[in-house]
Amino acid sequence: MHTLGYRNRSENAMTSESFQCFDDNNSWDLVTGKLKHLGGLKDLPESSTKGQIFAHPWRDYLHHEALEAKKNNKFSSLKKAHLQIKQNADSRIVEIYEQEFSDLQDKVFEFKGFDLKYLKRSKSYNLKENSRQLCTNVYNTELDVLIADDYNVYVGEAKGEMRSNASATERMLVHQLVRGYVVVKTWIEYRGLKRPDGNAMSVVPFIVAKDEDFASLMGNNQVQFMIKRRWLKAEHVLDWGKIKELRTAPRNPSPQQLLANLKTSGLPIDEEHAALDLVYTRKQKDVDEG
């Protein structure tokens, strides 16, 4: 046992331990490839894949926009830039929420999986009464795992020691799984993110839990609500073992990686073929003559 005398059992620790390697090795496509395979997602052309753990997409994106505006002398201070950009974003978030999720609270109350004694109709998502609370929730939401390629944005929720059907979750209405979906969907719409064919990018949620909690998680009210809304595929409710398999599975190098390895090894490279992802250490005609 470690000198501290205990093992960190928090969800953040499990998330970091399980997913950090994909960032270190630039191999987030292993995760997205698994999700595509399990969920039967369309096999689209290869695209670049980037990911983060403990992501705050709205908070950090708006900060980036404020920095750019200040750098381009549009505002006299970063504080003024951030304030104006946030005000503009507030109104757009409300627009998108009304367009995409205006019936969300009603759907939560209608869903039989939630115990009505724990539900409290909240003005937080009645936009006429309190749109500020909606925007605050959106800005402050942290996502355990956020991955994007050219076609989809994948949002992951990691579960460690879990209680199914937690009443605190239900009172929040938009929290954890549902809130993560709302946050990413509004972020995609706000930024106008599109696939190469011009269609809007899709949100692909996934959840990871301990093996012994898997059956309980599948019966969780939020999971069932997301599946019924067709926001979540049942195949994307995973156990930690599937993520471990990805971390330990051998991976064949891509042509680009092979080319880089050959160059650093000092072997002569036929650059004409290398540009086509066909790598030879001698000219092809030399090989034929040999």
Beta strands, then each sheet from edge to edge (+ up, - down):
strand 1: 50-55
strand 2: 143-148
strand 3: 152-158
strand 4: 202-209
strand 5: 237-239
sheet 1: 1+ 2- 3+ 4+ 5+
end
